[in-house]
Every structure is written in C-alpha cells, then in structure tokens.
Amino acid sequence: MISTVLRTIILYIVVTVAIRLMGKRQIGDMQPNELVITLLISEIAAIPLQDTEQPMSIGLAAIFVLVFLEIVISVLAMKSFSVRKLLNGKSVVVIKNGVIDQQAMRNVRMTVVDLIEQLRGQDVFNIENVAFAVLEVNGNLSVLLKKDAQPVTASDIELDLPDDALPLPVISDGKIIYESLNALQTTPQKLYKILKHKDATPKQIFLMTLDRDGNHTIIKKGGEQKI
C-alpha cells in the first residue's frame, strides 16, 4: 500500500514536470507530435502503477527520453520549415475569396457540416459572410469576414478612446498580490490609500482589481457586494 502511494506521488511529480518542460499548450492547441508524446507519457506512467513488480527507474527513464526527444524535435522544427511541415503538416485554406475549396476540404477530410460547426464556434452563422477560412494544423479554424460583414471599430468612426488599461487582481481572498502591484508599477501605499477611501481593509476584500489608470473594482467577502 505504501509502495503504491509513493509510486503515485513520484510519477505525478515526474509527469507534471515533464509536461511543464514541454510547454503550456492546452490539449486542443497541441501539434500532432506533442499530442503523441503526451499520450505516450501517460501510458508509460500507468505501467509502474498497475504493475508494482516493474522497476520505477525504467518508466522514469522512458518519460525523460520522450521529453528530451520532444525538446529536440521542437528545436529542429523552429530552425527548419521542412521539419516543421513534415511533423505538423501545414495550414489549409478551405474558403478563398468567399468560395469554398471543395478539393481542399476533401484533402483534409472535412465535411460541410464540420465547416459550419467550426464557423459557428467563431460566431459566424452565415457562410456567405466569410472571405477566407484557414484550417490550422491544430484543427482550429481561422476566419476573415468580408468587409461589409466585419464589426465596426472605433477607428472606423474616428472615435477617440482612452488607452487600453488591463485590470489585474491586486487582492484575492484578503491577500495582497504584490506581483500585480509591481506589474502595474504601483505601491502598497497607493493600494491602502484607495482602501482607506472605501473604509475597508485587505482582509475584508474577496477580490479587488486595479488598472494602471487607477480604475478599480472591489468585492467584499461574503457576497457580491461591490464598494
């Protein structure tokens, strides 16, 4: 029993480190070679858990060999377009100048139903509004709408808007997030000054966000009450 628990803990740590070394991609964003290696790692990690007679060292060695192989392949793919194309394939234009390329869709074995579902996932419900659609190597569909179907932007109507200011969480469940304060180039003293005006302390705050312009949102603990 103790041996199984220890094996599980060790393999959990090793697999987590291995996936971390491979990068932060989500499953849906993985390239084919990354997905294959991820699946192999999970299968190899399961063997020592199911068969306690198997030495842990064999499984660990296999996992790290796969991670090393993935890193080497990634470096080669970065340096060589041919290697990247061989391993990952290439993007395919399935709609060009508003016209569906039926041959391209047959090549990637994509049906019209698949295309429409992917378009709906991009908030496009009328295929006639699409100028270009590109099926990426990770299976996602990139869409460019026709000019008359594109949403209006502030620049189109010459609207003068303030600069973008990204709000960051600076207090979470009563604790100050100093990394966010550093990113906003502000100080704890300025934070306490804002809280003083609101007659609140950090321990009373469930969530507080702040941007570089000083705009903030505060939610007290114990409910959705904003102050």
C-alpha positions in Angstrom: 0.0 0.0 0.0 2.7 2.4 1.0 4.7 1.5 -2.1 1.7 2.3 -4.3 1.2 5.7 -2.7 4.9 6.6 -3.1 4.9 5.4 -6.7 1.8 7.5 -7.4 3.3 10.6 -5.8 6.6 10.2 -7.6 5.0 9.6 -11.0 2.6 12.5 -10.5 5.5 14.9 -9.9 7.6 13.5 -12.8 4.7 13.7 -15.3 3.8 17.2 -14.1 7.4 18.3 -14.6 7.6 16.6 -18.0 4.5 18.3 -19.3 5.7 21.6 -17.9 9.0 21.2 -19.7 7.1 20.6 -23.0 5.3 23.9 -22.7 1.9 25.3 -21.6 -0.2 24.3 -24.6 -3.7 23.0 -24.0 -4.7 19.7 -25.5 -6.6 21.4 -28.3 -3.6 23.6 -29.2 -1.0 20.8 -29.3 0.8 19.9 -32.5 0.5 16.2 -33.6 4.0 15.2 -32.3 3.3 16.9 -29.0 0.0 15.1 -28.6 1.6 11.7 -29.4 4.3 12.2 -26.8 1.8 13.4 -24.2 -0.3 10.2 -24.8 2.9 8.0 -24.6 3.9 9.6 -21.4 0.5 9.0 -19.8 0.6 5.3 -20.9 4.2 4.8 -19.7 3.4 6.4 -16.3 0.4 4.0 -15.9 2.6 0.8 -16.2 4.5 1.1 -12.9 1.3 2.0 -11.1 -0.5 -1.1 -12.4 2.4 -3.5 -12.1 4.4 -2.9 -8.8 6.9 -5.5 -10.0 8.1 -3.1 -12.7 11.1 -1.0 -11.6 10.3 2.7 -11.3 13.6 3.6 -13.0 12.5 2.1 -16.3 9.4 4.2 -16.5 11.1 7.4 -15.4 13.9 6.9 -17.9 11.4 6.4 -20.7 9.5 9.5 -19.7 12.6 11.7 -19.7 13.7 10.2 -23.0 10.4 11.2 -24.6 10.6 14.7 -23.1 14.2 15.1 -24.4 13.0 13.9 -27.8 10.2 16.4 -27.8 12.6 19.3 -27.0 15.0 18.2 -29.7 12.2 18.0 -32.3 10.8 21.4 -31.2 14.2 23.0 -31.7 14.6 21.3 -35.1 11.1 22.5 -36.1 12.0 26.1 -35.1 15.1 26.0 -37.3 13.7 24.1 -40.3 10.5 24.7 -42.1 10.8 21.3 -43.8 11.0 19.5 -40.5 8.0 21.6 -39.1 6.0 20.8 -42.2 6.9 17.1 -42.1 5.9 16.7 -38.4 3.0 19.1 -38.1 1.6 19.5 -41.6 0.5 22.9 -42.9 -2.5 25.1 -42.8 -5.1 24.7 -45.5 -7.3 27.4 -47.0 -10.8 25.9 -47.1 -12.6 29.2 -48.1 -10.8 31.5 -50.5 -12.3 34.8 -51.7 -15.7 33.7 -50.4 -15.6 30.4 -52.4 -15.4 27.0 -50.6 -12.4 25.0 -51.9 -14.1 21.6 -52.2 -10.8 19.8 -53.1 -9.0 21.2 -50.1 -11.8 20.0 -47.9 -11.6 16.6 -49.4 -7.9 16.5 -48.8 -8.3 17.2 -45.1 -11.4 15.0 -44.9 -13.6 17.9 -43.7 -17.3 17.9 -44.4 -19.5 20.9 -44.9 -21.2 20.1 -41.6 -17.7 20.2 -39.9 -17.0 23.6 -41.6 -20.3 25.1 -40.5 -19.8 23.9 -36.9 -16.3 25.4 -36.8 -17.7 28.7 -38.2 -20.4 28.8 -35.5 -17.6 28.4 -33.0 -16.2 31.6 -34.4 -19.6 33.3 -34.1 -20.1 33.2 -37.8 -23.6 31.9 -38.7 -23.8 32.9 -42.4 -21.1 31.3 -44.6 -21.7 34.0 -47.2 -20.1 36.5 -44.9 -16.7 34.6 -44.9 -13.9 35.9 -47.2 -11.2 33.5 -46.1 -11.2 30.5 -43.7 -8.0 28.6 -42.9 -7.8 25.2 -41.1 -4.8 25.4 -38.9 -2.6 22.5 -38.1 -4.0 22.2 -34.6 -7.5 21.8 -36.0 -8.8 25.3 -35.3 -10.4 27.4 -37.9 -9.2 31.0 -38.5 -11.8 33.2 -40.2 -11.6 36.5 -42.0 -15.0 38.1 -42.7 -15.9 40.1 -45.8 -15.5 43.9 -45.3 -19.2 44.5 -45.3 -19.7 41.8 -42.6 -16.9 43.0 -40.2 -17.9 44.7 -37.0 -17.4 48.4 -36.7 -14.4 49.5 -34.8 -13.6 52.8 -33.0 -11.1 53.8 -35.8 -13.9 53.3 -38.4 -16.0 56.1 -36.9 -12.9 58.1 -35.7 -13.9 57.7 -32.1 -11.2 58.8 -29.6 -10.9 56.2 -26.8 -8.6 56.2 -23.9 -5.6 53.9 -24.0 -6.1 50.3 -23.1 -5.6 49.5 -19.4 -5.6 45.9 -18.3 -7.1 45.4 -14.8 -5.2 42.9 -12.7 -6.2 41.3 -9.4 -4.4 43.0 -6.6 -6.3 41.5 -3.6 -7.5 37.9 -3.6 -9.4 36.5 -0.6 -7.9 39.1 1.7 -4.3 38.7 0.5 -2.4 41.4 -1.5 -0.9 40.2 -4.7 2.4 42.1 -4.9 3.3 40.7 -8.3 0.3 42.5 -9.7 1.2 45.7 -8.0 4.7 45.5 -9.5 3.2 44.9 -13.0 1.0 48.0 -12.5 4.0 50.0 -11.3 2.2 51.0 -8.1 2.9 50.6 -4.4 1.1 49.0 -1.5 0.8 52.5 0.0 -1.4 53.6 -3.0 -3.5 50.5 -2.6 -4.0 51.2 1.1 -5.0 54.8 0.2 -7.7 53.5 -2.1 -9.0 51.2 0.5 -8.9 54.0 3.1 -11.3 56.0 0.9 -13.6 53.0 0.8 -13.3 52.4 4.6 -12.1 48.9 4.0 -9.1 46.7 4.8 -7.5 43.9 2.7 -8.9 41.2 5.0 -12.4 42.4 4.2 -11.9 42.1 0.4 -12.7 39.0 -1.5 -11.5 40.4 -4.9 -10.0 43.7 -5.9 -8.9 44.6 -9.4 -6.9 47.6 -10.4 -5.5 49.0 -13.7 -2.7 51.5 -14.3 -5.1 54.4 -14.5 -6.4 53.7 -11.0 -9.7 52.3 -12.0 -10.7 49.6 -9.6 -13.4 47.1 -8.7 -13.8 45.8 -5.2 -16.0 42.9 -4.0 -16.3 42.3 -0.3 -16.2 38.9 1.3 -19.5 37.2 2.0 -21.3 38.1 -1.2 -21.4 40.0 -4.5 -21.4 43.4 -2.8 -19.2 45.9 -4.6 -17.8 49.0 -2.9 
